[in-house]
Amino acid sequence: MKRRQFLSSAFATVLAGAAKTIPIIDSHIHLFDVSRPQGVPWPPKDSSIYKSALPTRYRQLAVPHGIVGAIEIECSPWFDDNQWVLDIARKDPIMVGSIGDLEPGTSGFAKQLEGLHRNPLFRGIRYGNIWDRDLGKKIAEPAFVDDLKLLAKAGLVLDTANPDPALIHAVVRVSDLVPNLTIIVDHLPELTLPDDAAGRKACDADLHLLGQRPQIFAKGSGIVRRVDGRVPLDFSFYRDRLDHMVGIFGADRLMFGSDWPNSDQWAQYPDVFKLATQFVGTLGNRENFFWRNSLRAYRWVKRDPSQPSA
């Protein structure tokens, strides 16, 4: 092994060991049960991840890496699945929060939000490039914005989904209209800036606006990707894109999320976690990335002595 390769491998091993001494909250996992009589809206049956993803299975994968808690992010537009996830999460203290699915701007939103919010594990909703929705169009509707204000008043958050330049611009507009709403930009490493100079400049300007707003957070989830038929697992491949995130949001508003089991389509949990530990080496505060920032953003519920407190 070449000296540079040896040092890189040794550094990754030391860093992974150091990460295990820090309690870690995984801020982005999905839960579903394909054995339910009604099935699931996602993932599709022909998917490689079409296998029940429940807390017991997650524990087996995550706990060896120092994970002490996880936040479930909706993967179903069915209203009843909000309660289904909360019921599943209640049974296992590794689950410290859940982000559900509601439609702001609809007549039943306020009542639905009030009912779900009675459960302390319910921490907000997700809206973005998912389930054929368009955040940029919806924020032109006063009723939609009013419901986001209800979300903010309740101390709950808005997670976004699957970033592209249009969604990033929409997040800026939402933040302008509801400045006290905490927003978490999911999967920011997946964002691809436009090829043209003007589009790239505009998107980068939007990102820097978000970076100036302390109520906006971003997840280092969705790091791995398939390129030309293969999935690079060398951190250097992703370094420039991740450094760009750090330059915008710094160490105080970036958080760890695995995107399990969706991430299994590209890499196994240990590989995803290894990239995250290498990423955190570029930040000034590992605890911020691994749990403090998610606590500040979500105000998740401590349910086990192994889970940290502010």
Secondary structure, DSSP 8 states (H G I E B T S, - for coil): --HHHHHHHHHHHHHHHHHHTS-EEEEEE--B-TTSTT--SSS-TTSTT-S-B-HHHHHHHHGGGTEEEEEEE-----THHHHHHHHHHHT-TTEEEEEE---TTSTTHHHHHHHHHTSTTEEEEE-SSSTT--HHHHTTSHHHHHHHHHHHHTT-EEE--S--HHHHHHHHHHHHHSTT-EEEETTGGG----SSHHHHHHHHHHHHHHHT-TTEEEE-------BTTB----HHHHHHHHHHHHHHHTTTSEE----BTGGGGTS-HHHHHHHHHHHHTTSS-HHIIIIIHHHHHH-----STTS---
